[in-house]
Structure formats: structure tokens, C-alpha cells
Amino acid sequence: LHGGTIRAKSPGEGKGATFVVHLPLTVVHEGEPAGRVHPTHPAPAEPLPLPSLVGIRVLVVDDEPDARELIGRILSDRGAAVTTATAADEALAMVETNPPDVLVSDVGMPGVDGYQLIRKIRAKEPKGQRLPALALTAFARAEDRKRAMLAGYQQHLAKPFDAAELVLLVAALMNLT
């Protein structure tokens, strides 16, 4: 169901075994699923008509390379021009030199976290200007959402997230929905 593969090999009886599991970052089903499908597996939903992000410059900040790549790919597939930063200090420098249209930032980063990043951005913004910002976090409780909003983010999305929801939230930040 995940679209991955499993391989197993062994040098012989009593000598152990090696199992290799490969899971893709995203699953793409073309056409109908082949073979049997578990009866509890939901029927595929109709694809949502997602808004285009063409012309939108998005800065993605995350210390995890896989997360940066996935978020960047989802947004660029909808037409956004995506740049990435691995840490808050790097992102702050990028915002000051070439401000994006939208910031998408993890909040749980080592050193300067995403909460401190957005506070620093808000402190340096000219009066009346506000960079649209989305907080990505593994913390999904109501108080975590409030903390993100109080720090200066306009939107909050819990990890793991739905790709369509990410696109819709970025579009909403740009008033495209």
C-alpha cells in the first residue's frame, strides 16, 4: 500500500538474514491498484483541484534534509519558486536580503528554533508589512498551535501533513483560495 519494496537475503542457515525495506517519500498510483486491496483500505478519493502557486516565492526552513526536499517538491510541483534554508540564522539572512512571499518553517530546530526565527523576523519588519508564515511542527496540540500563533505565524500545520493541505495553506496565506 505504501508503494515500497522489501528484499531479504541470507548467507545460509544459522548465519542471520538481512532485510532491506524501501519506502518512497510519496506514493503515486497510476490507474487502478493492481491485485487485491485490503477491505478496510478506503476507496481512492477524487483528486482535489489545488490552486496554482506559480509566481509565489517560498522559503522552506527545516533542519531535516528529507523534509526540506519533500516540502520543496510539493510546492514546486504546484509552480512555486522554492528556496531552502537548513537553520534559522540562514533563513533570517535570506529574508533580509531577498524576502520571499511566504515562509514555511519547522519550529523544532536545534539552536535558534522556529519560534525565535519568526519573532526575529517580526521585530525587523517595517510597520504595516508582515511576511505570511506557516509553522510546521510535530507538536499538534491546541497549545502548540496557540504558541505558534503567538510567536507570529499565521498558520500552523502538524507533521506528518497532507500534501494538499500544505498547498492549500500556502495558497490561503497568499489569498489565492
Beta strands, then each sheet from edge to edge (+ up, - down):
strand 1: 5-9
strand 2: 18-22
strand 3: 57-61
strand 4: 81-85
strand 5: 102-106
strand 6: 133-137
strand 7: 155-158
sheet 1: 1+ 2-
sheet 2: 4+ 3+ 5+ 6+ 7+
end
